[in-house]
Amino acid sequence: MDSKTKKKFALTDKRYVVPFVLITTLFFMWGFARAILDVLNKHFQDTLDLTIAESAWIQVTTYLGYFLMAIPAGIFINRYGYRQGVVLGLSLFGLGALAFIPATALHLSAPFYAFLAALFVIGCGLTFLETAANPYVTELGPRETSSSRLNLSQTFNGMGCFMATLLVGLFLFREGSESNDVAIPYGIMGALVLVIALIFTRVRLPEIAHDNEEQAGLSNGLLLVLKKKWFAFGLLALLCYEVAEISINSYFVNFVTGTGWMTKQDASLVVTLALVIFMAGRFIGSAIMLFVRAEIMLLCCAVGTVACMILTMLDMGTVSLIALIATYLFEAIMFPTIFSLAVRGLGSLTKSAGSLLMMTPIGGCAFLLMAYVADMSKEHPSLPFIIPMAGFAVVMVYATLLSMRKQTD
């Protein structure tokens, strides 16, 4: 392999190594913040006497922040750059996390709503972080390895996820825990995030210049990018993936405890194992996609997730549990792969595209529908998985069409 070819398939350029490492650390932080929701959901059901549907507002409120702030985040980052977007995102994230302390200390008559308000602020902060970091990573090296590069960064997101379910899950699901216990993990997280925000005010993240690319002002960039059919299809596929992934994560503990398979503490350990598999899947996927087209990899994994969901819904005991856990392996590469494929070749429209793609976590609100199905079909606890199965099916169609088109399209 000659030097030109090696450079083409390098993970990143030498000049971008430091920015790549710094930005990748952020993936851990928002993975941790999002995964806490999956144990917070069950914790509040028990300590605040909520139904599954009522506790689902934890996801709805957080991901509503993504939907409402994604375009403002994109406009802000277009005007002020990636670094300022990261700093603002970290600041909102930290302040929202610290807000859990007064929400518990004041002994409010409706503490659940105070927690929801804090989660909304956190969701807004995470939107700025992800809108800046995801497209930025895709640009820190050759176009050919953008999917592999984003998958590698997203691996640290998976690491944050399993650390959250392990540490916070064991803490909140211990015997005698109360609703105000959430102030401890959120307080620690908030203080740490604000320190990281201060660090980012002192570092330099180079902006990526695009020559000979389609130029777009703030007012029409979003419209221009929506006219690109493969981006629009990618946007739909990413939304459906978020519906599936967030719904599975949010329902996991309720499902395995509702079937009587295990206790809450055991469930937190099993979901931690699933997230370790998820993280490993991103490592493996990142390596494979250095040699295999991202479109083909996405298709294979989409078929795997649909098959796993079918097996889970058949309610076959151990087989269904194994299939549910295996879903985490197959879905691991989906978000970063769909994201990188959707923004590939967009040039100066990348920031606008990123802001639209970061509206897709609103798919997490679909867990509210899944929760209603769960509350109404308690005799068939596997039935709600029809919702994530439909989401993965859309991803499968997207991957099929994408793998059939010419690479130069």
Secondary structure as UniProt FT lines:
FT   HELIX           3..8
FT   HELIX           14..16
FT   HELIX           17..47
FT   TURN            48..49
FT   HELIX           52..55
FT   HELIX           57..80
FT   HELIX           82..98
FT   HELIX           100..105
FT   TURN            106..107
FT   HELIX           111..138
FT   HELIX           143..145
FT   HELIX           146..172
FT   TURN            175..176
FT   HELIX           179..182
FT   HELIX           183..200
FT   TURN            218..220
FT   HELIX           221..226
FT   HELIX           229..258
FT   TURN            259..260
FT   HELIX           264..288
FT   TURN            289..291
FT   HELIX           294..313
FT   TURN            314..315
FT   HELIX           318..331
FT   TURN            332..333
FT   HELIX           334..343
FT   TURN            344..345
FT   HELIX           347..349
FT   HELIX           350..357
FT   TURN            358..359
FT   HELIX           360..365
FT   HELIX           366..376
FT   TURN            378..379
FT   TURN            381..382
FT   HELIX           383..385
FT   HELIX           386..404
FT   TURN            407..408
//
